[in-house]
């Protein structure tokens, strides 16, 4: 089944404790992206990647890192999480370059930073 | 500043009638626009898109209209069905970046 998977689905952590949210897609998509969804703010793009070893900042990249060592994986790294990073995070992928095309979203990761 | 605006946080429509969701944008350089639908506890799913060189795109019950001079797009759902109750996000993109609106919650009434 074609899908985007994220792990973990739920995470409660404390300020400053490094964490990684994994994202994997099995559709051989070139484009992958991370978003956060906050009440009243909609979806905001954090980082995106157009292909292996190619990443770029979205609208709200501060406090986040990403890597794209393999085509299928695009982990989101919070080196020192803070409470303002409490949010619902979505990973997405699309075929071909850019999000012009339909993006397939993962189920989301709900992160709470205490 | 908010480049993509969905000014109606919620909308209620009778089943079988037309639902019209609106979206305004400020950046005239956006070259494509998309609509996504989101159910609770799920990721958004793609509905329909339109290039800036077109003014209409249709897919089944869903039609998106683009008015570039007004920097406005709308999504029409005809006829509305109970399964259409969800949050709808308008999105606009330029190059490889995409900006989403805050969403409009659509309630389909029986």
Interface residues (C-beta under 8 A of the other chain):
Chain A: X4 X31 X33 X35 X40 X41 X42 X43 X44 X45 X48 X50 X56 X58 X59 X90 X92 X97 X98 X99 X100 X102 X103 X104 X105 X106 X107 X108
Chain B: X6 X32 X34 X36 X41 X42 X43 X44 X45 X46 X49 X89 X91 X93 X95 X96 X97 X98 X99 X100 X101 X102 X103
